[in-house]
């Protein structure tokens, strides 16, 4: 359960971004890993989700956070970044059919410029 401090830090856009990433990971996992339980992520995808969630929640830009691909500060480890890229490459084209509103909003968010690194 999230504390009130976490709720203050997580803006509506960041919560939507996390939801979008979670859906993308689920699409990828469903196609590549899951066998029996269609509602749960496999261990590897759950690990990736927890890592992404933690990094996004602790983004140094807070409410001004850009999409990660547009960010000057890369806070993901290279191996995790590559795993996210694989997920995005697979799930991205499928999002417009399965979750059109999330896909549209992710596209719009990605068009916003990243804030300057100087704070």
Secondary structure, 3 states (H helix, E strand, C coil): CCCHHHHHHCCHHHHHHHHHHHHHHHHHHHHHCCCCCCCCCCHHHHHHHHHHHHHHHCCCCHHHCCCHHHCCCCCCCHHHHHHHHHHHHHHHHHHHHHCHHHHHHHHHHHHCCCCCCCC
